[in-house]
């Protein structure tokens, strides 16, 4: 068999990720160790996701052993992340972070269907790290670009109908973006325009955030395009962006909590009790 | 019983074989009554016995058809081929008795002959009919497998076949096995050979990158020297698990070059998020002889040794489209993490645990965006420069919004 190649961590805005309801195993033989994928409406076939957002709440929902649940917010919505005994490092970090905080999460998307047929998407965290707002902004740009790329492929596959030889193409072990898009189209009948608007909204909110942080720093500094520049001696600015960024985040904590609140009210979401089913998924995941 | 006997003799008559009914009946009876074999199995067993007796071999599974190599377009087909053996490679496992390249007028393809097949060996340059071989596929490339049901028949006439001839190539362009290539390269590393079949192996490189080479003992070629540049002619490319190498065989030529080939000055670039810091990162011990990292104080080559401390990072970067394994050496790690080797040792000593260093590295790097440059060796990018990605500006956002709006 092939050497294992690591799955790419897809970039997907929360709104799109939570709209996904199509999950399957891939590989020639559909055995239990074949990797599990979630196909999103714009055709991201993901076994792993990378997201950066604001951790707005966290709870230990476990019994005897710790089982941490957190809510991560991006400009389009919020999603729950989980870390338990099989992700000890992620769980420990989640336990020690005080919300709200910017976090970067690498994890596996998890699809759970409730008894009444609702589908809930969550993320089982492989790693969680505290990051700064600079990283969060980069993620929004990154995710906007990747989503835009998928939309482009999606639009070009729209007119293609299912042809007779599709079955042979489907057998290919590594599917191409075009095939993923085709599959997404068939399953979701995706409205590309809807997701294009989502991308624009996300970017517009990022622009508003940046505007705001510029406004905050103006009184203390010479007008400059990079608000961090005044904090450290200019020579080091290019080499070491991080310390600067950290200070800028501290300064902006008011905007941050504002953002979190805003997102919470925008999308009041009832989260059913899915401690037990998720625990089940957890066990299976760990066995792999 | 009578019914079974009739069925069997009918099938035998189809093959123009006449067998007395008593003979069939007695065999059946023995199986069913003495050895408690189920009727269906007994029937099959008896039928096969008489067929074999009369020299009729049945294709065990699907029937095969005669095809050209270029017509092989899917895995799992049973085919017959008329081919010439173009190259033989060293099998990577004992389960394989022979592997290499076969070709006909339409193209060439990798073949694998399983040890369990019990088939005779193929000879380089000879032509054969291969019957009932199975097609297979790995990562979009096809191959054929010779198993127990396959047959090999030597051919009198010679099959017209040639390896694809490719003109001088750069290392970075090698992306297909079974090509004949010429390279102008410098030998950057020689490795100790672990097989008698290999006279030399190591790394060679040109300005586009580095690649592993193997010089077969049978090739009977002069030895390459580390640091010297050569024009290597008639090498065959090979692939194992997605990584390419070149092999020097009997037909290859080595010509020393006067010029000095510069290796890998064209550094690769990668920009993306750092998504994982892997085991074996942080404070490690290396073998003082070969510099390999030690596992529990043991070097895979030199056994238990007194290791020397080092600091390094093995990480995975990811841009949402593909992943890139990266290696970061001590100097860069110290600068990036803001921790010297001595401080790392101190930290580990206080915590009585090396892993604290890795945890620290994780907390500083995972989830952040970086741009890196450096030469690509094997699946790793050896980091020469690493910088955090520039913070997003309003101008960046406006530009992207404009692009999305017009799409």
Interface residues (C-beta under 8 A of the other chain):
Chain A: X2 X3 X5 X6 X7 X8 X9 X10 X11 X50 X52 X89 X93 X103 X104 X105 X106 X126 X127 X129 X130 X131 X134 X135 X137 X138 X139 X140 X141 X142 X143 X144 X145 X146 X148 X151 X152 X168 X171 X172 X173 X174 X196 X199 X200 X203 X204 X206 X207 X210 X211 X214 X225 X226 X228 X239 X240 X241 X242 X245
Chain B: X74 X137 X138 X139 X140 X241 X242 X273 X275 X276 X316 X318 X319 X320 X321 X322 X323 X359 X362 X363 X366 X367 X368 X369 X387 X388 X389 X390 X391 X392 X393 X394 X395 X396 X397 X398 X400 X401 X403 X404 X405 X407
